[in-house]
Structures are given as structure tokens and as C-alpha cells.
Amino acid sequence: MTGDQVREIVSQYGTNLHKGQVGSANTNWQDVIYRPAFASDNNVTITGGIRQIPIVFHWDI
């Protein structure tokens, strides 16, 4: 539903308060919500041992 469609419904059924609040924006919410974003996947693994005892540490961030 576009901003124009919302304004049309509000102008038909809304109160004067609602009509004053709708504004004139025509935001394309698909573009706003699904815009490209920064993402990162990091892993840290440390392996070793002390006197025949293996040690493994793994951390996902």
C-alpha cells in the first residue's frame, strides 16, 4: 500500500486529527527494509596441548 493509498483511506474514514497526521511522504518500505547491509562472520580457533593433554578453544563471534 502506497502513501497515496493510505492518505485516500484516511481522508475518507479518518478524523480531522488523523488527516492532519498523515503527511505527504511516499516511503517505499520494501527499499528501506531490504536494503543492503554490512555483515561479518568471524571464527577463532586455538589448538594446543600440555603434556599429552589436548586443548581446543573455539569461539564464534
N, C-alpha and C positions, 0 to 999 in steps of 0.2 A: 504494500500500500504506500503510495507516494504522499508527500506532504500536502499536495494539492487535494488529493482524495480525502485526507483527514480533515483539512480545512472545510471541504464541502459538507462532510457529515456534521462537523461541529457547527457550521453555520445553519444547518437545518434543525439540529436537535439540541445543540448546546445552549447553555445560559449565556448571559452577557459576560459573566466572569470568564467562562471557557473561551468565548470568542476573543476576548482580549488577551488570552494567554497563548494562543496557537502560534503566533509569529508568522514569519514568511519563509523559514528555512525549508529546503528541499533536500535533506540529507539522504544520501544513498547508503543505507546501513549495511548492505552487502559489502560495499567497498571498505567501510570503516571496520567492520568486524573481521573480515577475511583478508586484511592487508598483510603484506609480507612482514615477518618478524625475525628478530635475531634469535638464534637457538644455539645451544652448546651442549655437548655431551663429553664429559671428562672421566677418565678412569685412572686410578693409581694402584699399582700392584708392587709390593715389596716382598721378595722371597730371600730366604737365607736359612741359617741354622746355627745351632751351637752344640758342639759335641754330639753329632749324630741325631739331634732333635730338630726336625724340620720346622720352620716357621714361615707362614704365609700370611701376609696382610693385604687385603683388597678393599678398596674404597671407591664407590661410585658417587660422583658429585654431579 
